[in-house]
Amino acid sequence: MSVITESPCSLDADAVIVGYHSGPDGPEPASGAHDVDAAFTGGLARTLSLLGASGAPEEVNHVPSLGAIRAPLVIAVGLGPAPHDGAVDADALSRAAGVALRNRGQQTRIALALPADSPEQAGAAALGALLGDYAFSRYRTGADVPAPTEKLLVLSSADGAAAAVERARTIGTSVNLARDLVNTAPADLVPADLADAATVVARENGLTVEVLDEQALAEGGYGGLTGVGQGSANPPRLVRLGYRHPDATATIAYVGKGITFDSGGLSLKPTTSMDWMKSDMGGAAAVLAAMRAIAGLKPAVNVVGYLAIAENMPSGTAQRPSDVLTVYGGKTVEVLNTDAEGRLVMADALVRAHEDDPDLIVDVATLTGAQLVALGTRVFGIMANDDQVRDDVAAAATAAGEAAWPMPLPEELRKGLDSSVADIANVSGERWGGMLSAGVFLKEFIADGMRWAHLDIAGPSFNQGSPFGYTPKGGTGAATRTLVRIAENHAENRTE
């Protein structure tokens, strides 16, 4: 990937991507597209109109150049109506670049001539292209495997464009790492495998790493991880990653749920709810990916990341409903439903994260099916023990281009988690407000005075539908960009 300032008409590329707005009389060339539009007899916009194009968001049309420009193919992507101030929204640019790259066919040398009049726009176009160009082909052997992009040129003359594009590369490749991990078959990503992957990422990117195996977890009193993992032949792990900056004045701790496969345990899931449970480690994948990106971007903040990893399986050694676990730190939990296992492993890691004396703890988990009921498949929920923290995290998600929504933690839900034999039960006796009740459970493991936020990404972490924008089918890498932006905001003191 590189930034160039040449005319897109003269580039030695397989395809040039240009943007078009929807105007009153049909498609209108956006910034970056005018040279290409003028190179066509009568204008490319006229050709697009004849093809039925309107310039609507994410509309894609392929037009052979027939010698009008050097590249043999033009990919025209819709950007919607032209904004009044002339500045195309960054996320709209990312989505347009992503859908264009997803529809590049077998073209491998691509030039992006989308609006890039500012470094922010250049970075947004580059990020969308990297995310849209993602393909998981580990298990494919047929001819339908797309050829990897060999060259991606971003056309921009804006000062700072090269730095913005490099930042996009760091974030985009990290998000794609999370996607790869989520998409990997669970037989190929048992807890030890995910811990090994984290160790490799740490060593390649200058992060510190500590891995606690099943013996260390048992000896250390991590009852949530050992309880959830005891039904599997593949024992649990807890991974701690560390990033330090010499000028840092704040520390953030990230905690990710890493259930590499969730059968539900003895509280077995129905088949239709189990067939995508390889994605139940999406929170841990997001934390690992964010730590990789943070190591590359080097913000002036200290960050630690915890991956709470286990496999939830039914067997003769599995935990039973009504078992009582002692979580790290000593609090006891009555397990009423073994399919509410994520909160158990997260409890261990949340308590452990306090030992790093962070200024903020943010946990990320594919925690509840209730999240999908409340917010659907594209919007994750944000809960916190402080309204300002919740609002700061929501603002970070929006700035990062991720859809999220602030949610409450009603105090009255705590009574539903009362246990007659332990300090707390892992599920409520009521079926309502399941996402919020799970957040209330996690809050019990946060010390008074500790600032904390919880992200439930159950739906957005795995796209079971058709691809859209820069989002592929399967693993999405949800919340990775938000975690990176939170770290950057703390480095720049852009939080309350």
C-alpha positions as CSV (number, residue, x, y, z in Angstrom):
1,M,0.0,0.0,0.0
2,S,1.3,3.4,-0.9
3,V,0.1,7.0,-1.4
4,I,0.6,8.7,-4.8
5,T,-0.4,12.0,-6.4
6,E,-0.5,11.0,-10.1
7,S,-3.6,11.2,-12.2
8,P,-5.6,8.0,-12.0
9,C,-5.8,8.1,-15.8
10,S,-2.1,7.2,-16.2
11,L,-1.7,4.6,-13.6
12,D,-0.4,1.1,-14.4
13,A,-3.1,-0.8,-12.5
14,D,-5.7,-3.4,-13.2
15,A,-8.6,-1.3,-11.9
16,V,-9.2,2.2,-10.7
17,I,-11.9,2.8,-8.1
18,V,-13.8,6.1,-8.3
19,G,-16.7,7.5,-6.3
20,Y,-20.0,8.9,-7.6
21,H,-22.7,10.9,-5.8
22,S,-26.4,10.6,-6.4
23,G,-27.5,13.9,-8.1
24,P,-30.9,15.1,-9.3
25,D,-30.0,14.1,-12.9
26,G,-28.1,10.9,-12.1
27,P,-24.6,10.0,-10.9
28,E,-22.1,12.9,-10.4
29,P,-18.4,12.4,-10.1
30,A,-17.0,12.8,-6.6
31,S,-13.7,14.3,-5.7
32,G,-10.9,12.2,-7.2
33,A,-13.1,10.9,-10.0
34,H,-13.2,14.0,-12.3
35,D,-10.1,13.1,-14.5
36,V,-11.5,9.6,-15.1
37,D,-15.0,10.9,-15.8
38,A,-13.7,13.4,-18.3
39,A,-11.5,10.7,-20.1
40,F,-14.7,9.0,-21.3
41,T,-16.5,10.3,-24.3
42,G,-19.5,12.2,-23.0
43,G,-18.4,11.5,-19.5
44,L,-18.3,8.3,-17.4
45,A,-21.4,9.6,-15.5
46,R,-23.5,9.3,-18.7
47,T,-22.3,5.7,-19.2
48,L,-23.2,4.9,-15.6
49,S,-26.7,6.5,-16.1
50,L,-27.2,4.2,-19.1
51,L,-26.3,1.3,-16.9
52,G,-29.0,2.3,-14.5
53,A,-26.6,3.6,-11.8
54,S,-27.8,6.3,-9.5
55,G,-24.8,6.9,-7.2
56,A,-26.6,5.4,-4.2
57,P,-24.4,4.3,-1.2
58,E,-22.4,1.1,-1.9
59,E,-23.8,0.7,-5.4
60,V,-21.0,-0.8,-7.6
61,N,-20.7,-0.8,-11.4
62,H,-17.8,-2.2,-13.5
63,V,-17.0,-0.3,-16.7
64,P,-14.3,-1.4,-19.2
65,S,-12.2,1.6,-20.0
66,L,-11.6,0.6,-23.6
67,G,-8.5,2.7,-23.7
68,A,-10.0,5.9,-22.2
69,I,-7.5,5.5,-19.3
70,R,-4.5,3.2,-18.9
71,A,-6.2,0.8,-16.5
72,P,-8.5,-1.6,-18.3
73,L,-11.3,-1.4,-15.7
74,V,-13.1,1.3,-13.7
75,I,-15.0,0.3,-10.6
76,A,-17.5,3.1,-9.8
77,V,-19.0,3.0,-6.3
78,G,-21.8,5.1,-5.0
79,L,-21.4,7.5,-2.2
80,G,-24.9,8.9,-1.9
81,P,-25.9,12.6,-2.1
82,A,-23.0,15.0,-2.0
83,P,-22.6,16.5,1.5
84,H,-23.4,20.3,1.8
85,D,-19.9,21.1,3.1
86,G,-18.3,18.9,0.4
87,A,-16.5,16.6,2.9
88,V,-17.6,13.0,2.5
89,D,-18.1,11.2,5.8
90,A,-15.1,9.0,6.8
91,D,-17.2,5.9,7.5
92,A,-19.1,6.3,4.2
93,L,-15.8,6.4,2.5
94,S,-14.6,3.3,4.3
95,R,-17.8,1.4,3.4
96,A,-17.5,2.5,-0.2
97,A,-13.9,1.4,-0.5
98,G,-14.7,-1.9,1.2
99,V,-17.6,-2.8,-1.1
100,A,-15.5,-1.9,-4.1
101,L,-12.7,-4.1,-3.0
102,R,-15.1,-6.9,-2.3
103,N,-16.2,-6.7,-5.9
104,R,-12.8,-6.4,-7.5
105,G,-12.9,-9.9,-9.0
106,Q,-9.5,-11.2,-9.9
107,Q,-8.0,-7.8,-10.3
108,T,-4.9,-7.6,-8.1
109,R,-3.4,-4.1,-8.7
110,I,-5.9,-1.5,-7.5
111,A,-5.9,2.3,-7.4
112,L,-8.2,4.1,-5.0
113,A,-9.3,7.5,-6.5
114,L,-12.0,8.1,-3.9
115,P,-12.3,11.5,-2.1
116,A,-9.0,11.9,-0.2
117,D,-8.7,15.7,0.2
118,S,-7.7,15.3,3.9
119,P,-5.5,12.8,5.7
120,E,-8.7,11.6,7.5
121,Q,-10.3,10.8,4.2
122,A,-7.2,9.1,2.8
123,G,-7.0,6.9,5.9
124,A,-10.7,6.1,5.9
125,A,-10.5,5.0,2.2
126,A,-7.4,2.9,2.9
127,L,-8.9,1.3,6.0
128,G,-12.1,0.4,4.2
129,A,-10.2,-1.1,1.4
130,L,-8.1,-3.3,3.7
131,L,-11.2,-4.5,5.6
132,G,-13.2,-5.1,2.4
133,D,-10.4,-7.0,0.7
134,Y,-10.3,-9.6,3.5
135,A,-10.8,-13.2,2.6
136,F,-10.5,-16.3,4.8
137,S,-9.2,-19.1,2.6
138,R,-7.5,-21.4,5.0
139,Y,-9.8,-24.3,4.3
140,R,-10.6,-23.6,0.6
141,T,-9.0,-25.7,-2.2
142,G,-11.1,-24.8,-5.2
143,A,-10.7,-22.2,-7.9
144,D,-13.1,-19.8,-6.2
145,V,-10.3,-18.6,-3.9
146,P,-9.8,-14.9,-4.7
147,A,-6.3,-13.8,-5.8
148,P,-4.7,-11.7,-3.2
149,T,-4.3,-8.0,-3.9
150,E,-0.7,-7.3,-4.9
151,K,-0.7,-3.5,-4.9
152,L,-3.1,-0.9,-3.5
153,L,-2.5,2.7,-4.4
154,V,-4.2,5.5,-2.5
155,L,-4.4,8.7,-4.5
156,S,-4.1,11.8,-2.3
157,S,-2.1,15.0,-2.2
158,A,-3.2,15.9,1.3
159,D,-0.4,16.7,3.8
160,G,-0.3,13.8,6.3
161,A,-2.0,11.3,4.0
162,A,0.9,8.9,4.1
163,A,0.9,8.7,7.9
164,A,-2.9,8.3,7.9
165,V,-2.7,5.5,5.5
166,E,0.0,3.8,7.5
167,R,-2.2,4.0,10.6
168,A,-5.0,2.5,8.6
169,R,-2.7,-0.4,7.6
170,T,-1.8,-1.1,11.2
171,I,-5.4,-1.1,12.3
172,G,-6.8,-2.9,9.3
173,T,-4.3,-5.8,9.5
174,S,-5.0,-6.1,13.2
175,V,-8.8,-6.3,12.6
176,N,-8.2,-8.9,10.0
177,L,-6.1,-10.9,12.5
178,A,-9.2,-11.0,14.8
179,R,-11.3,-12.1,11.9
180,D,-8.9,-15.0,11.1
181,L,-9.0,-16.2,14.7
182,V,-12.8,-16.1,14.9
183,N,-13.1,-17.9,11.5
184,T,-10.7,-20.7,12.4
185,A,-12.3,-24.1,13.0
186,P,-12.6,-24.8,16.8
187,A,-10.6,-28.0,16.4
188,D,-7.7,-25.9,15.2
189,L,-8.1,-23.2,17.9
190,V,-8.4,-24.9,21.3
191,P,-7.4,-22.8,24.3
192,A,-3.7,-23.7,24.1
193,D,-3.7,-22.7,20.4
194,L,-5.2,-19.3,21.1
195,A,-2.7,-18.8,23.8
196,D,0.1,-19.7,21.5
197,A,-1.2,-17.3,18.8
198,A,-1.2,-14.5,21.4
199,T,2.4,-15.4,22.4
200,V,3.5,-15.1,18.7
201,V,1.7,-11.8,18.3
202,A,3.3,-10.5,21.5
203,R,6.8,-11.5,20.5
204,E,6.5,-10.1,17.0
205,N,5.2,-6.8,18.3
206,G,7.3,-6.1,21.4
207,L,4.6,-6.9,23.9
208,T,5.2,-8.7,27.2
209,V,3.3,-12.0,27.6
210,E,2.4,-14.3,30.5
211,V,0.4,-17.5,30.1
212,L,-1.2,-19.4,33.0
213,D,-1.9,-23.0,32.2
214,E,-4.4,-25.3,33.9
215,Q,-2.1,-26.1,36.8
216,A,-1.3,-22.5,37.5
217,L,-5.0,-21.6,37.2
218,A,-6.0,-24.2,39.7
219,E,-3.2,-23.3,42.1
220,G,-4.0,-19.6,41.8
221,G,-7.7,-20.0,42.6
222,Y,-9.1,-19.1,39.2
223,G,-12.3,-21.0,39.8
224,G,-14.2,-19.6,36.9
225,L,-11.7,-20.7,34.2
226,T,-11.1,-24.1,35.8
227,G,-14.8,-24.7,36.3
228,V,-15.8,-23.9,32.8
229,G,-12.8,-25.7,31.3
230,Q,-13.1,-28.9,33.4
231,G,-15.5,-30.6,31.0
232,S,-13.1,-30.3,28.0
233,A,-10.1,-32.4,27.0
234,N,-8.5,-29.0,26.1
235,P,-7.7,-27.2,29.3
236,P,-8.1,-23.4,29.9
237,R,-5.6,-20.6,29.7
238,L,-5.3,-17.1,31.0
239,V,-3.0,-14.8,28.9
240,R,-1.7,-11.4,30.0
241,L,-0.3,-9.1,27.4
242,G,1.5,-5.8,28.3
243,Y,2.3,-2.6,26.4
244,R,4.2,0.2,28.1
245,H,5.1,3.7,26.9
246,P,7.8,5.8,28.7
247,D,5.6,9.0,28.6
248,A,2.4,7.3,29.8
249,T,0.5,8.8,32.7
250,A,-2.5,6.3,32.6
251,T,-3.0,2.6,32.4
252,I,-5.9,0.8,30.7
253,A,-6.8,-2.9,31.2
254,Y,-8.7,-4.8,28.5
255,V,-10.3,-8.2,29.3
256,G,-11.6,-10.4,26.5
257,K,-13.8,-13.5,26.7
258,G,-12.1,-16.4,24.9
259,I,-14.5,-19.4,24.8
260,T,-13.0,-21.2,21.8
261,F,-16.1,-23.3,21.4
262,D,-19.3,-23.1,23.4
263,S,-21.5,-26.1,23.4
264,G,-23.4,-24.8,26.4
265,G,-21.9,-27.5,28.6
266,L,-24.5,-29.7,30.3
267,S,-27.0,-26.9,29.7
268,L,-26.6,-27.9,26.0
269,K,-27.4,-25.4,23.3
270,P,-29.8,-26.3,20.5
271,T,-28.0,-27.1,17.2
272,T,-29.0,-23.9,15.5
273,S,-27.5,-21.9,18.3
274,M,-24.3,-23.9,18.4
275,D,-23.2,-24.0,14.8
276,W,-21.5,-20.6,15.0
277,M,-20.1,-20.9,18.5
278,K,-16.5,-20.9,17.3
279,S,-17.0,-17.2,17.4
280,D,-17.5,-17.1,21.2
281,M,-13.8,-16.1,21.6
282,G,-14.5,-12.9,19.6
283,G,-13.9,-10.7,22.7
284,A,-10.4,-12.2,23.3
285,A,-9.7,-11.9,19.5
286,A,-10.6,-8.2,19.7
287,V,-8.3,-7.6,22.7
288,L,-5.4,-9.4,21.1
289,A,-5.9,-7.5,17.8
290,A,-6.1,-4.2,19.6
291,M,-2.9,-4.9,21.6
292,R,-1.2,-5.6,18.3
293,A,-2.4,-2.3,16.8
294,I,-1.5,-0.4,19.9
295,A,2.0,-1.8,19.8
296,G,2.3,-0.5,16.3
297,L,0.8,2.9,16.8
298,K,2.6,3.5,20.1
299,P,0.2,5.8,21.9
300,A,1.5,7.3,25.2
301,V,-0.6,5.1,27.5
302,N,0.1,1.8,29.3
303,V,-2.2,-1.0,28.2
304,V,-2.6,-4.6,29.5
305,G,-4.8,-7.1,27.9
306,Y,-6.2,-10.3,29.4
307,L,-7.6,-13.2,27.4
308,A,-9.7,-15.5,29.5
309,I,-9.7,-18.7,27.4
310,A,-11.6,-22.0,27.8
311,E,-13.6,-24.5,25.9
312,N,-17.2,-25.2,27.3
313,M,-18.0,-28.9,26.6
314,P,-20.3,-31.5,28.1
315,S,-18.7,-34.6,29.6
316,G,-18.5,-36.7,32.7
317,T,-16.1,-34.1,34.2
318,A,-18.1,-31.0,33.3
319,Q,-19.4,-28.7,35.9
320,R,-23.1,-29.2,36.8
321,P,-26.0,-26.8,37.4
322,S,-26.0,-26.0,41.1
323,D,-22.2,-26.4,41.5
324,V,-20.5,-23.6,43.4
325,L,-17.3,-22.0,42.1
326,T,-14.8,-19.8,44.0
327,V,-13.7,-17.1,41.6
328,Y,-10.2,-15.5,41.8
329,G,-10.3,-13.2,44.7
330,G,-12.6,-15.4,46.8
331,K,-16.2,-14.6,45.8
332,T,-18.4,-17.7,45.3
333,V,-20.8,-18.2,42.4
334,E,-23.6,-20.7,42.1
335,V,-23.8,-22.1,38.6
336,L,-27.4,-22.3,37.7
337,N,-26.8,-22.5,33.9
338,T,-23.6,-23.9,32.4
339,D,-24.3,-22.0,29.2
340,A,-23.8,-18.7,31.1
341,E,-20.1,-19.6,31.2
342,G,-18.5,-16.4,29.7
343,R,-19.3,-14.3,32.8
344,L,-17.5,-17.0,34.9
345,V,-14.2,-16.8,33.0
346,M,-14.5,-13.0,32.8
347,A,-14.9,-12.7,36.5
348,D,-11.5,-14.3,37.1
349,A,-9.8,-12.0,34.6
350,L,-11.6,-8.9,35.8
351,V,-10.5,-9.4,39.4
352,R,-6.9,-10.2,38.2
353,A,-6.9,-7.0,36.1
354,H,-7.2,-4.9,39.2
355,E,-3.7,-6.0,40.2
356,D,-2.3,-3.8,37.4
357,D,-3.8,-0.7,39.1
358,P,-5.4,0.5,35.9
359,D,-7.3,3.8,35.6
360,L,-9.9,2.1,33.5
361,I,-11.0,-1.5,32.8
362,V,-12.9,-2.3,29.6
363,D,-14.1,-5.9,29.0
364,V,-15.3,-7.2,25.7
365,A,-17.4,-10.3,25.3
366,T,-19.8,-12.2,23.1
367,L,-21.8,-12.5,26.3
368,T,-25.5,-12.8,25.7
369,G,-28.1,-13.8,23.1
370,A,-30.2,-11.1,24.7
371,Q,-27.8,-8.5,23.1
372,L,-29.1,-9.6,19.7
373,V,-32.7,-9.3,20.8
374,A,-32.1,-5.8,22.1
375,L,-29.8,-4.3,19.5
376,G,-29.6,-6.7,16.6
377,T,-26.6,-8.0,14.8
378,R,-24.7,-4.8,13.9
379,V,-24.8,-2.7,17.1
380,F,-23.0,-3.7,20.3
381,G,-24.1,-2.6,23.8
382,I,-22.0,-0.5,26.2
383,M,-22.6,-0.6,29.9
384,A,-20.5,1.0,32.7
385,N,-20.5,1.8,36.3
386,D,-20.0,5.5,35.5
387,D,-22.1,7.5,33.0
388,Q,-19.1,9.5,31.8
389,V,-17.1,6.4,31.1
390,R,-20.0,4.9,29.2
391,D,-20.4,8.1,27.1
392,D,-16.6,8.2,26.5
393,V,-16.6,4.7,25.3
394,A,-19.6,5.2,23.1
395,A,-17.9,8.3,21.6
396,A,-14.8,6.3,20.9
397,A,-16.8,3.6,19.1
398,T,-18.5,6.3,16.9
399,A,-15.2,7.9,16.1
400,A,-13.7,4.6,15.2
401,G,-16.6,3.8,12.8
402,E,-18.2,1.1,14.9
403,A,-21.9,1.0,15.8
404,A,-22.6,0.9,19.5
405,W,-25.3,2.0,21.9
406,P,-25.1,3.0,25.6
407,M,-27.2,0.8,27.9
408,P,-28.1,1.1,31.6
409,L,-27.2,-1.2,34.5
410,P,-30.4,-1.1,36.6
411,E,-29.7,-1.7,40.3
412,E,-32.9,-3.6,40.7
413,L,-31.6,-6.4,38.5
414,R,-29.1,-7.4,41.1
415,K,-31.7,-9.0,43.3
416,G,-32.5,-11.5,40.6
417,L,-28.9,-12.8,40.9
418,D,-29.2,-13.7,44.6
419,S,-28.2,-17.2,45.5
420,S,-29.4,-19.2,48.5
421,V,-26.1,-20.9,48.9
422,A,-23.4,-18.6,47.4
423,D,-22.5,-14.9,47.1
424,I,-24.2,-14.7,43.7
425,A,-25.8,-16.8,41.0
426,N,-24.6,-16.8,37.4
427,V,-28.0,-16.2,35.9
428,S,-31.2,-14.5,37.0
429,G,-34.5,-16.2,37.6
430,E,-36.1,-13.7,35.3
431,R,-35.9,-14.0,31.5
432,W,-36.1,-10.2,30.9
433,G,-33.2,-7.9,30.5
434,G,-30.6,-10.7,30.0
435,M,-27.9,-8.4,28.5
436,L,-28.2,-5.9,31.4
437,S,-28.4,-8.7,34.0
438,A,-25.1,-10.1,32.7
439,G,-23.5,-6.7,33.0
440,V,-24.8,-6.4,36.5
441,F,-23.2,-9.8,37.3
442,L,-19.8,-8.6,35.9
443,K,-20.1,-5.3,37.9
444,E,-19.9,-7.5,41.1
445,F,-16.3,-8.2,40.3
446,I,-15.3,-4.5,39.9
447,A,-13.9,-2.8,43.0
448,D,-15.5,0.4,44.4
449,G,-13.9,3.4,42.7
450,M,-12.6,1.4,39.7
451,R,-13.8,2.9,36.4
452,W,-15.2,0.1,34.2
453,A,-17.1,-0.5,31.0
454,H,-18.5,-3.7,29.5
455,L,-19.0,-4.2,25.7
456,D,-21.4,-7.0,24.7
457,I,-20.6,-7.8,21.1
458,A,-22.5,-11.1,20.7
459,G,-24.2,-10.1,17.5
460,P,-21.7,-7.8,15.7
461,S,-18.7,-10.2,16.3
462,F,-20.0,-12.7,13.7
463,N,-21.9,-11.9,10.5
464,Q,-24.2,-14.8,9.7
465,G,-25.7,-12.9,6.8
466,S,-24.4,-11.6,3.5
467,P,-21.4,-9.3,3.4
468,F,-22.0,-5.6,3.5
469,G,-19.7,-2.6,3.1
470,Y,-16.3,-3.7,4.4
471,T,-17.9,-6.4,6.6
472,P,-17.4,-10.0,5.4
473,K,-19.5,-13.0,6.2
474,G,-18.2,-14.7,9.4
475,G,-15.8,-13.0,11.8
476,T,-15.8,-9.2,11.8
477,G,-13.2,-8.1,14.3
478,A,-15.9,-6.1,16.1
479,A,-14.7,-3.7,18.9
480,T,-11.0,-3.9,17.9
481,R,-11.1,-0.3,16.5
482,T,-13.0,0.9,19.5
483,L,-10.4,-0.4,21.9
484,V,-7.6,1.2,19.9
485,R,-9.4,4.6,19.9
486,I,-10.0,4.4,23.7
487,A,-6.2,3.9,24.1
488,E,-5.5,6.8,21.8
489,N,-8.0,9.1,23.6
490,H,-6.3,8.4,26.9
491,A,-2.9,9.1,25.5
492,E,-4.2,12.4,24.2
493,N,-6.3,13.2,27.4
494,R,-9.5,13.2,25.3
495,T,-11.6,11.7,28.1
496,E,-13.3,13.3,31.1
